[in-house]
Amino acid sequence: MPLDPQVKKIMDQRAANGGRPAPMTAPGPAVYRAEDRIIAGQGAGIPIRVYTPLGDGPFPALVWFHGGGWVGGSVDMVDSQARHLCKGAECVVVSVDYRLAPQHKFPAPVEDCYDATAWTARNAALFNVDPSRIAIGGTSAGSNLAAGVALMARDRKEPKLVLQVLVYPVTDRNFTTKSYHENGGGEYGLSKQSMTEMWDKYLAKPEDAKNPYAAPLQAKSLAGLPPALVQTAEYDPLRDEGEAYAEALRKAGVATTCTRYPGLTHGFYGQWSQVDRAMSAINEAVGALKAAYSARTPQPAGRR
């Protein structure tokens, strides 16, 4: 379908602004508490921001990884997303400021994300979290890291995860897909050139592109992974690899929902305050989280 008119308006404003994106200043909803802390990781400490919803708990949890092509982004960039997910799904959200490339190449970022996820499970009582109801997710490179963490958690046998939310995910270093051909020129934001550069900065050596923790679509088996929600955008060079990963998960017996959002471009979660379909996507994620959490019997996690 044609480009969503609300997205086109944003793109027109960007063009009028010399190609610079217009600031999206709308804050996310209020939550009971948001606090920053630093936890131990394999490298230096890992900064996290923990969002707690109203209520008595024990709460389920979502460990969330920001996008930015492995080379940029921060918990501040996804603050409003985290707040929507925290309030909507009534879950604690642990947003992770993992180490960035090129200073810290693969596997440092994904190891930080795994460490933060394992830390959340092991220290669930600190935030009145039910360790049996933990999900992971992220946007773009963050969903690549989430998919890698899901594989690591399966292979390392902890922690047990109830859902992975993969939003316009990077799943393979492959620039020959139809969606790259259709949408990779940069006219919709993300380009083949920029993705090539970010992959080159992320990987320590070329053969890392075959490592499933870096490129999940390269995994020999996806069996035993947690259920997945995969969300893609019609006008996104990453569309086809996200949908190919969803299909590979299904073939491996993993319960998977894949939703393509027509008329939208890469990065649409950040447009929630201006694009109705972007907010619909966040609401879909909230619904998937609530369903995954309700499928488990809540376990006590101590008092707040």
C-alpha atoms as a printed R data frame, in Angstrom:
    type eleno elety resid chain resno      x       y      z
1   ATOM     1    CA   MET     A     1  0.000   0.000  0.000
2   ATOM     2    CA   PRO     A     2  1.145   3.637 -0.267
3   ATOM     3    CA   LEU     A     3  3.266   5.188  2.439
4   ATOM     4    CA   ASP     A     4  1.159   5.921  5.510
5   ATOM     5    CA   PRO     A     5  0.111   9.620  5.271
6   ATOM     6    CA   GLN     A     6  1.249  10.280  8.838
7   ATOM     7    CA   VAL     A     7  4.667   8.796  8.003
8   ATOM     8    CA   LYS     A     8  4.820  10.829  4.796
9   ATOM     9    CA   LYS     A     9  4.201  13.983  6.808
10  ATOM    10    CA   ILE     A    10  7.168  13.146  9.051
11  ATOM    11    CA   MET     A    11  9.356  12.474  6.005
12  ATOM    12    CA   ASP     A    12  8.280  15.725  4.375
13  ATOM    13    CA   GLN     A    13  9.158  17.600  7.566
14  ATOM    14    CA   ARG     A    14 12.546  15.879  7.599
15  ATOM    15    CA   ALA     A    15 13.199  16.893  3.970
16  ATOM    16    CA   ALA     A    16 12.226  20.482  4.755
17  ATOM    17    CA   ASN     A    17 14.628  20.346  7.700
18  ATOM    18    CA   GLY     A    18 17.583  19.484  5.488
19  ATOM    19    CA   GLY     A    19 17.339  15.766  6.125
20  ATOM    20    CA   ARG     A    20 17.519  16.083  9.893
21  ATOM    21    CA   PRO     A    21 14.738  14.269 11.754
22  ATOM    22    CA   ALA     A    22 12.296  16.455 13.609
23  ATOM    23    CA   PRO     A    23 12.502  15.919 17.363
24  ATOM    24    CA   MET     A    24  9.793  13.718 18.823
25  ATOM    25    CA   THR     A    25  9.405  15.132 22.284
26  ATOM    26    CA   ALA     A    26  6.249  13.416 23.490
27  ATOM    27    CA   PRO     A    27  7.034  11.694 26.786
28  ATOM    28    CA   GLY     A    28  5.752   8.243 27.564
29  ATOM    29    CA   PRO     A    29  3.146   7.622 30.252
30  ATOM    30    CA   ALA     A    30  3.908   7.910 33.943
31  ATOM    31    CA   VAL     A    31  4.913   4.746 35.788
32  ATOM    32    CA   TYR     A    32  5.251   4.095 39.506
33  ATOM    33    CA   ARG     A    33  9.037   4.368 39.484
34  ATOM    34    CA   ALA     A    34 11.994   4.567 37.090
35  ATOM    35    CA   GLU     A    35 15.472   4.158 38.510
36  ATOM    36    CA   ASP     A    36 18.965   3.853 37.087
37  ATOM    37    CA   ARG     A    37 21.531   1.433 38.411
38  ATOM    38    CA   ILE     A    38 24.678  -0.371 37.295
39  ATOM    39    CA   ILE     A    39 24.986  -4.136 37.425
40  ATOM    40    CA   ALA     A    40 28.005  -6.376 37.031
41  ATOM    41    CA   GLY     A    41 28.857  -7.674 33.567
42  ATOM    42    CA   GLN     A    42 31.739  -9.385 31.834
43  ATOM    43    CA   GLY     A    43 33.269  -6.025 30.977
44  ATOM    44    CA   ALA     A    44 32.680  -2.882 32.992
45  ATOM    45    CA   GLY     A    45 29.368  -2.435 34.786
46  ATOM    46    CA   ILE     A    46 26.223  -2.464 32.661
47  ATOM    47    CA   PRO     A    47 23.905   0.540 33.153
48  ATOM    48    CA   ILE     A    48 20.223  -0.329 33.286
49  ATOM    49    CA   ARG     A    49 17.011   1.619 33.853
50  ATOM    50    CA   VAL     A    50 14.280  -0.226 35.726
51  ATOM    51    CA   TYR     A    51 10.649   0.800 35.272
52  ATOM    52    CA   THR     A    52  8.106  -0.436 37.819
53  ATOM    53    CA   PRO     A    53  4.334  -0.293 37.240
54  ATOM    54    CA   LEU     A    54  1.672   0.534 39.781
55  ATOM    55    CA   GLY     A    55  0.410  -2.436 41.747
56  ATOM    56    CA   ASP     A    56  1.458  -4.939 44.355
57  ATOM    57    CA   GLY     A    57  3.118  -7.641 42.238
58  ATOM    58    CA   PRO     A    58  4.821  -9.966 41.930
59  ATOM    59    CA   PHE     A    59  5.297  -8.498 38.471
60  ATOM    60    CA   PRO     A    60  6.382 -10.133 35.265
61  ATOM    61    CA   ALA     A    61  9.404  -8.561 33.608
62  ATOM    62    CA   LEU     A    62 10.570  -7.490 30.168
63  ATOM    63    CA   VAL     A    63 14.270  -6.981 29.442
64  ATOM    64    CA   TRP     A    64 14.437  -4.421 26.618
65  ATOM    65    CA   PHE     A    65 17.304  -3.615 24.232
66  ATOM    66    CA   HIS     A    66 17.446  -0.347 22.307
67  ATOM    67    CA   GLY     A    67 18.235  -0.016 18.616
68  ATOM    68    CA   GLY     A    68 20.935   2.055 16.970
69  ATOM    69    CA   GLY     A    69 22.783  -0.360 14.709
70  ATOM    70    CA   TRP     A    70 24.942  -1.653 17.580
71  ATOM    71    CA   VAL     A    71 26.879   1.629 17.378
72  ATOM    72    CA   GLY     A    72 24.426   4.125 18.904
73  ATOM    73    CA   GLY     A    73 21.281   4.534 20.940
74  ATOM    74    CA   SER     A    74 20.677   4.479 24.666
75  ATOM    75    CA   VAL     A    75 18.031   3.851 27.293
76  ATOM    76    CA   ASP     A    76 17.065   7.515 26.947
77  ATOM    77    CA   MET     A    77 16.198   6.942 23.281
78  ATOM    78    CA   VAL     A    78 13.655   4.247 24.179
79  ATOM    79    CA   ASP     A    79 12.392   5.759 27.427
80  ATOM    80    CA   SER     A    80  8.889   6.370 26.092
81  ATOM    81    CA   GLN     A    81  8.700   2.867 24.596
82  ATOM    82    CA   ALA     A    82  9.713   1.330 27.909
83  ATOM    83    CA   ARG     A    83  7.072   3.358 29.743
84  ATOM    84    CA   HIS     A    84  4.321   2.264 27.355
85  ATOM    85    CA   LEU     A    85  5.322  -1.374 27.722
86  ATOM    86    CA   CYS     A    86  5.651  -1.121 31.503
87  ATOM    87    CA   LYS     A    87  2.263   0.479 32.000
88  ATOM    88    CA   GLY     A    88  0.411  -1.441 29.294
89  ATOM    89    CA   ALA     A    89  1.675  -4.914 30.159
90  ATOM    90    CA   GLU     A    90  1.873  -4.157 33.905
91  ATOM    91    CA   CYS     A    91  5.416  -5.472 33.960
92  ATOM    92    CA   VAL     A    92  8.782  -4.329 35.233
93  ATOM    93    CA   VAL     A    93 10.901  -3.221 32.277
94  ATOM    94    CA   VAL     A    94 14.684  -3.505 32.527
95  ATOM    95    CA   SER     A    95 16.137  -1.317 29.767
96  ATOM    96    CA   VAL     A    96 19.783  -2.092 29.047
97  ATOM    97    CA   ASP     A    97 22.628   0.269 28.046
98  ATOM    98    CA   TYR     A    98 24.870  -2.421 26.578
99  ATOM    99    CA   ARG     A    99 28.369  -1.687 25.281
100 ATOM   100    CA   LEU     A   100 28.512  -0.287 21.754
101 ATOM   101    CA   ALA     A   101 30.603  -0.996 18.671
102 ATOM   102    CA   PRO     A   102 33.060  -0.260 17.213
103 ATOM   103    CA   GLN     A   103 34.809   0.122 20.566
104 ATOM   104    CA   HIS     A   104 33.138  -3.079 21.733
105 ATOM   105    CA   LYS     A   105 32.565  -5.464 18.854
106 ATOM   106    CA   PHE     A   106 30.644  -8.737 18.768
107 ATOM   107    CA   PRO     A   107 30.093 -10.551 21.063
108 ATOM   108    CA   ALA     A   108 30.390  -7.818 23.736
109 ATOM   109    CA   PRO     A   109 26.950  -6.191 23.154
110 ATOM   110    CA   VAL     A   110 25.021  -9.473 23.078
111 ATOM   111    CA   GLU     A   111 26.934 -10.811 26.088
112 ATOM   112    CA   ASP     A   112 25.959  -7.657 28.021
113 ATOM   113    CA   CYS     A   113 22.333  -8.229 27.054
114 ATOM   114    CA   TYR     A   114 22.500 -11.857 28.138
115 ATOM   115    CA   ASP     A   115 24.147 -10.868 31.427
116 ATOM   116    CA   ALA     A   116 21.420  -8.293 32.094
117 ATOM   117    CA   THR     A   117 18.728 -10.880 31.372
118 ATOM   118    CA   ALA     A   118 20.336 -13.484 33.624
119 ATOM   119    CA   TRP     A   119 20.830 -10.836 36.323
120 ATOM   120    CA   THR     A   120 17.123  -9.944 36.156
121 ATOM   121    CA   ALA     A   121 16.158 -13.580 36.711
122 ATOM   122    CA   ARG     A   122 18.641 -14.138 39.532
123 ATOM   123    CA   ASN     A   123 17.777 -10.880 41.302
124 ATOM   124    CA   ALA     A   124 14.047 -10.892 40.659
125 ATOM   125    CA   ALA     A   125 13.150 -10.332 44.306
126 ATOM   126    CA   LEU     A   126 14.921  -6.928 44.274
127 ATOM   127    CA   PHE     A   127 12.139  -5.538 42.098
128 ATOM   128    CA   ASN     A   128  9.285  -7.816 43.161
129 ATOM   129    CA   VAL     A   129  9.595  -9.705 39.867
130 ATOM   130    CA   ASP     A   130  8.356 -13.223 39.224
131 ATOM   131    CA   PRO     A   131 11.413 -15.044 37.779
132 ATOM   132    CA   SER     A   132  9.177 -17.521 35.938
133 ATOM   133    CA   ARG     A   133  7.634 -14.734 33.823
134 ATOM   134    CA   ILE     A   134 10.485 -12.954 32.058
135 ATOM   135    CA   ALA     A   135 10.358 -11.830 28.426
136 ATOM   136    CA   ILE     A   136 12.945 -10.113 26.234
137 ATOM   137    CA   GLY     A   137 12.687  -7.804 23.271
138 ATOM   138    CA   GLY     A   138 13.959  -4.798 21.415
139 ATOM   139    CA   THR     A   139 13.900  -2.769 18.240
140 ATOM   140    CA   SER     A   140 16.152  -3.152 15.184
141 ATOM   141    CA   ALA     A   141 19.669  -4.022 16.377
142 ATOM   142    CA   GLY     A   142 18.118  -4.405 19.828
143 ATOM   143    CA   SER     A   143 15.847  -7.147 18.527
144 ATOM   144    CA   ASN     A   144 18.880  -8.773 16.917
145 ATOM   145    CA   LEU     A   145 20.423  -8.826 20.385
146 ATOM   146    CA   ALA     A   146 17.189 -10.151 21.892
147 ATOM   147    CA   ALA     A   147 17.131 -13.016 19.379
148 ATOM   148    CA   GLY     A   148 20.760 -13.735 20.224
149 ATOM   149    CA   VAL     A   149 19.974 -13.731 23.939
150 ATOM   150    CA   ALA     A   150 17.115 -16.173 23.356
151 ATOM   151    CA   LEU     A   151 19.539 -18.542 21.638
152 ATOM   152    CA   MET     A   152 22.115 -18.097 24.407
153 ATOM   153    CA   ALA     A   153 19.522 -18.724 27.111
154 ATOM   154    CA   ARG     A   154 18.451 -21.924 25.381
155 ATOM   155    CA   ASP     A   155 22.033 -23.103 24.891
156 ATOM   156    CA   ARG     A   156 23.161 -22.139 28.406
157 ATOM   157    CA   LYS     A   157 19.936 -23.477 29.913
158 ATOM   158    CA   GLU     A   158 19.077 -20.263 31.761
159 ATOM   159    CA   PRO     A   159 17.097 -18.167 32.209
160 ATOM   160    CA   LYS     A   160 13.770 -19.539 31.046
161 ATOM   161    CA   LEU     A   161 11.960 -16.975 28.884
162 ATOM   162    CA   VAL     A   162  8.267 -16.720 28.069
163 ATOM   163    CA   LEU     A   163  8.386 -14.481 24.966
164 ATOM   164    CA   GLN     A   164 10.702 -12.644 22.584
165 ATOM   165    CA   VAL     A   165  9.408  -9.412 21.047
166 ATOM   166    CA   LEU     A   166 11.393  -8.726 17.869
167 ATOM   167    CA   VAL     A   167 10.591  -5.344 16.329
168 ATOM   168    CA   TYR     A   168 11.903  -4.864 12.746
169 ATOM   169    CA   PRO     A   169 14.765  -7.202 13.624
170 ATOM   170    CA   VAL     A   170 18.177  -7.625 12.023
171 ATOM   171    CA   THR     A   171 18.551 -11.385 11.600
172 ATOM   172    CA   ASP     A   172 21.175 -11.936  8.882
173 ATOM   173    CA   ARG     A   173 23.990 -10.144  7.096
174 ATOM   174    CA   ASN     A   174 22.342 -10.429  3.693
175 ATOM   175    CA   PHE     A   175 21.818  -7.383  1.500
176 ATOM   176    CA   THR     A   176 20.280  -9.248 -1.473
177 ATOM   177    CA   THR     A   177 16.689  -9.585 -0.279
178 ATOM   178    CA   LYS     A   178 13.747  -8.119 -2.161
179 ATOM   179    CA   SER     A   179 13.121  -5.635  0.652
180 ATOM   180    CA   TYR     A   180 16.711  -4.362  0.416
181 ATOM   181    CA   HIS     A   181 16.233  -3.968 -3.333
182 ATOM   182    CA   GLU     A   182 12.943  -2.120 -2.871
183 ATOM   183    CA   ASN     A   183 13.716  -0.006  0.191
184 ATOM   184    CA   GLY     A   184 17.498   0.127  0.673
185 ATOM   185    CA   GLY     A   185 18.269   3.346 -1.166
186 ATOM   186    CA   GLY     A   186 17.819   5.525  1.898
187 ATOM   187    CA   GLU     A   187 14.615   7.184  0.755
188 ATOM   188    CA   TYR     A   188 12.796   5.644  3.725
189 ATOM   189    CA   GLY     A   189 15.519   6.331  6.288
190 ATOM   190    CA   LEU     A   190 17.536   3.158  6.771
191 ATOM   191    CA   SER     A   191 19.753   2.297  3.789
192 ATOM   192    CA   LYS     A   192 21.779  -0.646  2.527
193 ATOM   193    CA   GLN     A   193 24.901   1.494  2.805
194 ATOM   194    CA   SER     A   194 24.306   2.368  6.457
195 ATOM   195    CA   MET     A   195 23.483  -1.242  7.348
196 ATOM   196    CA   THR     A   196 26.656  -2.432  5.606
197 ATOM   197    CA   GLU     A   197 28.698   0.063  7.598
198 ATOM   198    CA   MET     A   198 27.052  -0.884 10.890
199 ATOM   199    CA   TRP     A   199 27.582  -4.607 10.314
200 ATOM   200    CA   ASP     A   200 31.240  -3.895  9.527
201 ATOM   201    CA   LYS     A   201 31.626  -1.958 12.773
202 ATOM   202    CA   TYR     A   202 29.842  -4.613 14.809
203 ATOM   203    CA   LEU     A   203 31.544  -7.797 13.669
204 ATOM   204    CA   ALA     A   204 35.070  -8.504 14.897
205 ATOM   205    CA   LYS     A   205 35.847 -10.722 11.886
206 ATOM   206    CA   PRO     A   206 33.967 -11.670  8.698
207 ATOM   207    CA   GLU     A   207 33.210 -15.203  9.851
208 ATOM   208    CA   ASP     A   208 31.173 -13.769 12.750
209 ATOM   209    CA   ALA     A   209 28.409 -13.224 10.166
210 ATOM   210    CA   LYS     A   210 27.835 -16.996 10.364
211 ATOM   211    CA   ASN     A   211 27.575 -16.994 14.163
212 ATOM   212    CA   PRO     A   212 23.896 -17.345 15.163
213 ATOM   213    CA   TYR     A   213 24.409 -15.104 18.189
214 ATOM   214    CA   ALA     A   214 25.220 -12.334 15.679
215 ATOM   215    CA   ALA     A   215 22.975 -13.461 12.815
216 ATOM   216    CA   PRO     A   216 20.165 -15.600 14.271
217 ATOM   217    CA   LEU     A   217 18.946 -16.750 10.862
218 ATOM   218    CA   GLN     A   218 22.227 -18.679 10.602
219 ATOM   219    CA   ALA     A   219 21.286 -20.958 13.515
220 ATOM   220    CA   LYS     A   220 21.295 -24.650 12.627
221 ATOM   221    CA   SER     A   221 18.258 -25.136 14.870
222 ATOM   222    CA   LEU     A   222 15.714 -22.747 16.355
223 ATOM   223    CA   ALA     A   223 13.913 -25.466 18.271
224 ATOM   224    CA   GLY     A   224 13.315 -24.869 21.944
225 ATOM   225    CA   LEU     A   225 13.219 -21.082 21.737
226 ATOM   226    CA   PRO     A   226 10.533 -19.032 23.511
227 ATOM   227    CA   PRO     A   227  7.432 -17.955 21.570
228 ATOM   228    CA   ALA     A   228  7.938 -14.883 19.421
229 ATOM   229    CA   LEU     A   229  6.179 -11.780 18.201
230 ATOM   230    CA   VAL     A   230  7.914 -10.423 15.086
231 ATOM   231    CA   GLN     A   231  6.846  -7.005 13.790
232 ATOM   232    CA   THR     A   232  8.018  -5.687 10.428
233 ATOM   233    CA   ALA     A   233  7.434  -2.584  8.308
234 ATOM   234    CA   GLU     A   234  6.451  -2.603  4.643
235 ATOM   235    CA   TYR     A   235  8.989   0.073  3.636
236 ATOM   236    CA   ASP     A   236 11.980  -1.328  5.509
237 ATOM   237    CA   PRO     A   237 15.059  -3.012  4.012
238 ATOM   238    CA   LEU     A   238 14.991  -5.395  6.994
239 ATOM   239    CA   ARG     A   239 11.426  -6.550  6.321
240 ATOM   240    CA   ASP     A   240 12.238  -9.790  4.523
241 ATOM   241    CA   GLU     A   241 14.885 -11.059  6.939
242 ATOM   242    CA   GLY     A   242 12.527 -10.434  9.858
243 ATOM   243    CA   GLU     A   243  9.757 -12.358  8.147
244 ATOM   244    CA   ALA     A   244 12.186 -15.127  7.117
245 ATOM   245    CA   TYR     A   245 13.191 -15.487 10.771
246 ATOM   246    CA   ALA     A   246  9.559 -15.700 11.832
247 ATOM   247    CA   GLU     A   247  8.979 -18.445  9.253
248 ATOM   248    CA   ALA     A   248 12.099 -20.302 10.398
249 ATOM   249    CA   LEU     A   249 10.862 -20.133 13.987
250 ATOM   250    CA   ARG     A   250  7.497 -21.553 12.939
251 ATOM   251    CA   LYS     A   251  9.154 -24.388 11.035
252 ATOM   252    CA   ALA     A   252 11.159 -25.187 14.173
253 ATOM   253    CA   GLY     A   253  7.945 -25.543 16.158
254 ATOM   254    CA   VAL     A   254  8.152 -22.174 17.938
255 ATOM   255    CA   ALA     A   255  4.785 -20.433 18.382
256 ATOM   256    CA   THR     A   256  5.282 -17.250 16.374
257 ATOM   257    CA   THR     A   257  3.141 -14.302 15.348
258 ATOM   258    CA   CYS     A   258  4.481 -12.136 12.522
259 ATOM   259    CA   THR     A   259  2.773  -8.845 11.712
260 ATOM   260    CA   ARG     A   260  3.771  -6.654  8.782
261 ATOM   261    CA   TYR     A   261  2.680  -3.041  9.298
262 ATOM   262    CA   PRO     A   262  1.624  -1.621  5.925
263 ATOM   263    CA   GLY     A   263  2.742   1.844  4.960
264 ATOM   264    CA   LEU     A   264  5.312   2.113  7.764
265 ATOM   265    CA   THR     A   265  9.098   2.499  7.683
266 ATOM   266    CA   HIS     A   266 11.962   1.282  9.845
267 ATOM   267    CA   GLY     A   267 11.985   2.848 13.304
268 ATOM   268    CA   PHE     A   268  8.238   3.276 13.610
269 ATOM   269    CA   TYR     A   269  8.161   2.568 17.363
270 ATOM   270    CA   GLY     A   270  9.789   5.966 17.793
271 ATOM   271    CA   GLN     A   271  6.880   7.559 15.919
272 ATOM   272    CA   TRP     A   272  4.179   6.380 18.307
273 ATOM   273    CA   SER     A   273  3.016   9.906 19.170
274 ATOM   274    CA   GLN     A   274  2.524  10.863 15.513
275 ATOM   275    CA   VAL     A   275  1.619   7.655 13.688
276 ATOM   276    CA   ASP     A   276 -1.503   5.748 14.715
277 ATOM   277    CA   ARG     A   277 -0.261   2.423 13.329
278 ATOM   278    CA   ALA     A   278  2.943   2.739 15.356
279 ATOM   279    CA   MET     A   279  0.913   2.967 18.545
280 ATOM   280    CA   SER     A   280 -1.105  -0.012 17.338
281 ATOM   281    CA   ALA     A   281  2.131  -1.991 17.069
282 ATOM   282    CA   ILE     A   282  3.111  -1.128 20.627
283 ATOM   283    CA   ASN     A   283 -0.359  -2.176 21.746
284 ATOM   284    CA   GLU     A   284  0.068  -5.478 19.889
285 ATOM   285    CA   ALA     A   285  3.301  -6.060 21.814
286 ATOM   286    CA   VAL     A   286  1.523  -5.239 25.070
287 ATOM   287    CA   GLY     A   287 -1.177  -7.775 24.240
288 ATOM   288    CA   ALA     A   288  1.388 -10.460 23.394
289 ATOM   289    CA   LEU     A   289  3.234  -9.831 26.648
290 ATOM   290    CA   LYS     A   290  0.057 -10.011 28.724
291 ATOM   291    CA   ALA     A   291 -0.936 -13.259 27.040
292 ATOM   292    CA   ALA     A   292  2.509 -14.792 27.614
293 ATOM   293    CA   TYR     A   293  2.556 -13.705 31.250
294 ATOM   294    CA   SER     A   294 -0.957 -14.957 31.954
295 ATOM   295    CA   ALA     A   295 -0.033 -18.392 30.616
296 ATOM   296    CA   ARG     A   296  2.201 -18.856 33.670
297 ATOM   297    CA   THR     A   297  1.059 -19.148 37.269
298 ATOM   298    CA   PRO     A   298  2.503 -16.170 39.172
299 ATOM   299    CA   GLN     A   299  5.173 -17.025 41.702
300 ATOM   300    CA   PRO     A   300  6.012 -14.948 44.815
301 ATOM   301    CA   ALA     A   301  9.084 -12.747 44.535
302 ATOM   302    CA   GLY     A   302  9.291 -11.059 47.916
303 ATOM   303    CA   ARG     A   303  8.001  -7.697 49.024
304 ATOM   304    CA   ARG     A   304  8.716  -4.342 47.423
